[in-house]
């Protein structure tokens, strides 16, 4: 099937690539089907692209790559909703608010996207953790020096 995307133009995708958000993403209740595409080849940034709305695309990254101490436990109801059988089946991403300059980009560590890749089910999970904010600086000055963007 062909879809139009915000960053990659028209793309051919397969049905098996579609990720379903049965409860939608908060604030986007009509959007339940997405696909993940790399922002750039070999990049650590992923685009979560809506199938229904070309303009709705979130830039995400693996939060553990930028925040080594990031840790949380999924509530039992989330494990059930996403039909998680093994920790190996899930991927965790955080939505970014991309800024100019790029080193001011923030990550939403309070509400990660959890995806059961085996079942293609996903949910944005809201964490009640005092150290996690919706606008956590993605890069420290040390991390950003020498990084090509």
ABEGO torsion letter per residue (X at the ends): XBBBBAAAEBBBBBAAABBBBAAEBBGBAABABBBBBBABBGBABBBBBBAABAABBBBBBBAAAABAABBBBBBAAAAAAAGBABAAABBBBBBBBBBOBAAABBBBAABBBBBBAAAGBBBBBBBBBAABBABBBABBAAAABGBBX
